[in-house]
């Protein structure tokens, strides 16, 4: 796989109303690029075919997120009493929490494993759990226990103890993440299990329906997942809001996707997914866009592309219009320079009707556009997404109530 290192970066490709409680911050940190092998596991192609598987003030609960090679944004969640800690990918493209079980044995490699016998708050369930990723299944059984995320405690969260991770292959074997914590809607949760954020709201741990992602833009720069609101220090100007059109994934209407002044897509749906490292769309459209900017298919994975680094300054602007609002990426924002090899930040992904065709705005987009996920807006009587240009450098944070921080690697 060493000869494929150039493209490994390309994909994980395819994963309130009142505002009185302080938001909680979970810090995220970028580490050097090496683990884009996730792309080759197919993890990024998560269950897109079906459900198998504002705060206006400086207020909220932030959670630090670290970026592993621009492909994995993950951080710690503690399970049980006393706490057992696991690094999980925070994924707005799925809805369940799973971690490796003590019963997984060598199948889970060197990842830490949850031992229910050591937790005084554990309650057995035992129901078989299965979720299907593009690379294959992950399976185990359900359990209930208290969890802690960013200093916020959720009582008796139902989650999966996984003992079969064979479907994830090498990505899991060498990856930094131990499990996945989903931030999509309950409607696509396997077995209808309430999500961690739903339980936070129901238990009064947070009382804002908003959470937000700021992804560090440079290696070593910290990012942040904010629970219970958003942080104005992480963006420029004002938030632009668009309605969520399907409370399954974080989906809204795609009006147009353009390179320069040329319309390049006929798809009408777009999903905001922190579990996908780049942009993904219909294969024919991605191929046409790649050709228009001079990108060429990577020999071993023709759905992914490389481009001459010297061409970046002259690349046209990519414009994405969602629900009447236009957001742009410059050439150096949609091309990833990995150790001198430039990867075009798009891949082909064909999702059949009725779910598709669609585009996925992954981390390539979210790094440039601070994204607020609001599960319910009174003005829209439903969920919405907020976008603003991400700050290019960290501003000094305004004074806020002290809160625990979680390192995300």
Secondary structure, 3 states (H helix, E strand, C coil): CHHHHHHHCCCCCCCCCCCCCCEEEEEEEEECCCCCCHHHHCHHHCCCCCCCCCCCCCCEEEEEEEEECCCEEEEEEEECCCCEEEEEEEECCCCCEEEEEHHHHHHHCCCCCECHHHCCCCEEEEEEEEEEECCEEEEEEEEEEEEEECCEEEEEEEEEEEEECHHHCHHHHHCCCCEEEECCCHHHCHHHCCCHHHHHHHCCCCCCCEEEEECCCCCCCEEEEEECCCCHHHECCCCEEEECCEECCEEEEEEEEEECCEECCCCCEEEECCCCCCEEECHHHHHHHHHHHCCEEECCEEEEEEECHHHHHHCCCEEEEECCEEEEECHHHHEEEECCEEEEEEEECCCCCCCCCCEEECHHHHCCEEEEEEEEECCCCEEEEEEEEECCCCCCCCCCCCCCCCCEC
